[in-house]
Amino acid sequence: MAGIDRSTWRPYFRLAALLFSAGAIAVACVGNEDRGKEQKQVETTSEGPTLEDAIGRYRAGDVNGAIENLGAVTDREPDNARAWAIRGQLLQMQEDFDGALASYERAYEINPDQKGAAYGAAAIYAQKGETDRALDLLYELKKGGQQDLSQITINPSFSTLTEHERFSGLLMTAEDFENPFVEDARVIHEWVGESQGDEFGWIARNVGDIDGDSIADIATSAPSKVFSEEQAGRIYVYSGRTGELLWSHSGEEGDRLGDGIETAGDVDGDGRLDVIASAPGGDRVFVYSGRDGEVILEIEASQPEETFGRDVLGIGDANGDGHADLVIGSPQNDQV
């Protein structure tokens, strides 16, 4: 496709309806993400491949086979918006941008709730230099209020839009959060992210009393924080009593440290609760001492690119050895 710089193309495939604070959270933050569903083997129907067949092929690494299956599904079910949207994503991965754009637009035409399809189409229009069309789609998404647009500040696909006079109007401002609660609420602490696009507040958790002052403390993360080129991520632990930063840690290039963060329980047996945080981009998980933030454990994946640490959780002392134990999810691991 003429006009697309493939060297900087970085598609985003996280399908979620998320509301971010454009860099600010207050005491607790609500976020919900589809963490993936149990994979099931689904037999092809007598009518041909199903959407589940296509997803299964993609998970098995057969992208072209998945696209072929999706083509069969959309031929048979031309109003299947989800199939068109997924087909757009996979064609985008294969750098068939014209095909991806057509699929995205069809999905959005059938079902305006396919926000991810509209976002993908906007990114391709921006890459093609069709600025007004890209901005129009992004403003439609902003009006709907269901799509996180903070990513447009760090997604290279939208770099051609940043100097346009309409671009700043897509971003949320402090005024958007003056009255963020439906019910009456008193804000005890408010913490502000370091830069826009970091996804500060991606997860915010009560991690218990880790500093020993008898008041529960708060951990949060900014997994999209960039220090050079790739998303490294950073985690933060704050005092629940004073609101002060107790300690923080940064990931390495591509890590997305803080994609998952939870209380780990007392892993090292020092009487203080500890914190577990994942870096699925680097296939690593870290456990930090609640006392001083030092790394207690670094656990690595058993195979590359298995998204190790997509979910992490402390589960208490499961084996009775006096130390808290952990559960770590790895959705792309195919070992038996």
N, C-alpha and C positions, 0 to 999 in steps of 0.2 A: 504494500500500500504506500503510495507516494505521500510524503509529508510526515511519516511516523519515524521517530528516532528510536529504533529497537534497542539500542545500547543502553538507554535509560529507562526502558519500559519496566515497571515493577507493578504488576497487577496486584490488587488486594482482593482476597477471596474469602474473607471472614464474613459470613452471613449472619448478621445479628441486628436486632433493633435496640440501639443503645442511646442513652442520653448522657452526654458528657458535659462537664461544667466548663469547658474551654480553659481548664487550668485551675480550677478551684474546687475544693470539697469542704463540706461542713460536717464534722463529727463522724458521720457515716454516709456512705454513698451506695446507691442501689444500682447494680448492674446485672444484666442477665444475658447469658450467651449460651447458644446451643452447643454443648460440649461434645456433641457427637452421639450417635445412637448405636446400639448393639448391632453389629454387622450380621446379616442373615443371608443365607443362600436362598435365592428365590428362583424357581424354575421359570423358564421362558414359557409364556402362554402360547396356545395354538395360534393366536393372532400375530405373534411375533414378539420381539424383545420388549421388555417392560422398562420403566424408569428405574426400578430396583436393579435390573440386570445391568443397566448403564452405569449406575453408581458402583456396583460390584466390580465391573471392569476397571473403572477409574481407580478404585482402591487397590486393585491388583496391579496397577501400573500401566494398564493398557488404555492410554488416553484416546488413541485413534479408534480402538474398538468401542469405547464409551461414546465417542462422537457418532460413530456409525449407528449404534443402538438408539441414541437420542434422535437421530434423523428418522429412524423407523417409527419411533414413538410420535414425533411431531407430524409425520405424514399420516399416521393413523388417527392421531388426536390433535388436530391443528389448533385447538383452543387450550392446550395444556401449557399454561404460562410457566409453570415451574420447569418443565422440560426445556422450553425455549431458553429460559434464564440460565440453566445449568449448561446447556449447549453453548450459549454465549461465553460462559466462563472458560470452558474447555477450548473453544476455538481461539479465545484470547491467549490462553496458555501456549497454543501452537502458533501464535503470531499470524493467524488468519483474521486480521482486524476487520475486513469488510464483512466476512461471515459472522463474526462476533457481534458487530454493530447491528446487522440485520436481525439476528436472534434476540439481542437485548431489546431492540425496539418492538419486535413482535410480542415479547413477554410483557413489556410495559403497556403496550396497546391493549392486550387482552385483560391484564389485571394491573391497574395503577398502584396496587400495594406491593408490586415487585420492585421495591426501592433499590435493591442491589443491582438490578438490571439497568435502571435509569442512571445510577452512579457509574457503572461500567461504560455505558454509552457516552456519558458526559466526558469520561476520561479519554475515550477514543476520539471524540470530536475535538477535544483540546489538543491532542497530539496531531490531528490533521490540520490544525490551524483554524478550525471553524469555531472561533471564540464565542460568538453570540449564541450559537446553538448549545455549546457546552454550558455557558452561564445560564441560559434559560432553563435547562434541565436541572442544574444545581439549585436555582431559585425555586423550582417546583418542589424539590426535595426539602428545602428549608421551610417552605410554606406548610408541608405536611408534618414537619416536626418529628419525624421518626428516623431520620438518618443522621449519623454523626458526620458532620462536615469538617471537623477539626483536622481530619487526615489530608484535606486538600492543601494544607500548608506545607506538608512534607512529602506528598506523593509527587514524584518528578513528572508524572503525566500532566499535572496541572501547572507546571512551572511557567508556561506561556501566559497564564491568566493572572499571575500575581500582581502585575503592574497595571492591570485594567482597573478603571475607576469603579466598576461594579463588584470587584472581587471582595473588598473589605466588608461589603454589606452582607456577605454570606457567613461571616464569622460572628460568634456570640460575644457579647460584651458583658461587663460587670453588671450593667443595668438589667440584663436578662435574669440575674440571680438575686435580685433584691428581695423577692418574695417567692422563694423556691418550694415552699411547703404547702400542701393542701390544708392540713390541719394547723392549728396554732402550735408553734414550736419555739423554743428558746435555744438559740445557737450558743453552745458552750465554747467551742473552739472553731476556728476556720483556718484552713491551711491552703496556700496558693502555690500552684506549680511553678516550675522554674522557667518554662517556655511553652508557647502554644504548640499543640500537636504532640506533646509528650504522652497524652492520655493519662495525665495525673489523676489519680482516683479511680483507675481501672478496677481495682479491688480495694476495699477498705474493710479492715477486720478488727474486731476486739480481740486482742491477743493475750488478754489477762494482765496481771500485775507483773511485768517483767523487770521493773526497776525497784521493786520492794517497798513502795510507799503506800501500799494497801489500796491503790486506785488502779483500775483497769487502764491499760495503754492501747494505743491504736497503731496499726501498721497499714501502709498503703503503698501503691506502686505507680510507676510511669514506664510501662514496658516499651513504649515507642521512643523513648528519649534517645536522641542521636548526638554523639560526640564528634564523629567524623563523617561517615557516609551511611553506615548501616544502623539499624535500631539495636542499641546496646541495652537500654533499660536501666532503671534505678529503683531501689526500694527505700522506704523511709519508715522509721519507727518514732512515734511521738509520745510524750508524756500525757497521760489522760488528766493529770492534776494541773500541770502548768501549760500544756500545749507546746512545750519546747521540743525541738528535735533531739532525740536521745542518740541516734546513730543512723547512718545510711550506708548503702553499698551500691556500686555501679557494676553493670555487666560489661562484657567485651563485645566487640563488633558482631552484630547478628544474633546476640544471645536472647534478646527480649526478656531480660531479667525482670521478674515481677509479674509475668503472665499468670502465674499462680502464687499466692502468698497466704499463709495460714499460721495459726499457732501450732507449734510442734509438740507442746508438752515439755516436760523436763527431760531432755535427751541426755544431757551430760551428768545428771545427778547432783547438781550443785544447789538444788532447792529453788531455782528460778525457772520460769517458763522460757522456752526458746522459740525461735521463729524459723519456719521452713519456706523457702522461695524457689521457684523454678526458673530455668533459663532454657526453654524448649528449643530455641533456635540453635543453641549450643549443645543440646542433648545432655544437660547437667541439672542437678538439683543441689541446693546448698541448705545447710542447717546452721543458723547463726545463734550464738549465745545471747540470750536475752540480757544478761548482765552487762556485756560490753560490746556486743555486735561482732565478736571474732567468729571466724568460720570454725564450726565444730566438725562438720562433715561435708565432704563434696562427693556426691554420688554420680557416676557417669553411666550413660546408656550402654547396653550390651551390643548394640549394633548402630550404625550411623543412620541419621535422618529418621528416627522413629518418633520424633516429637516427644521425647522423654520429659516428663514433668508437666504435661498438659494439665493435669490435675494433681494436687498434692494435699495431704491431710495428715495431721497427727491423730493417732487413734488410742493413745494411752499405752499402758504397759501390757501388751498383749501376751508376752511370753513369760512374765513374772520375774524378770531379771533386775527390776528396780529402775529401768530406764524406759522412757516413752518410745513407742514404735511408730512407724510411718507407713502410709500407703501412697504410692506414686503411680500415676497413670501414664501409659505409653501407647497411644492408639495406633501408631504405625508399626509397632513391633509385630513381625510375622513369624516369630519362633514358636514352635510347638512344644 
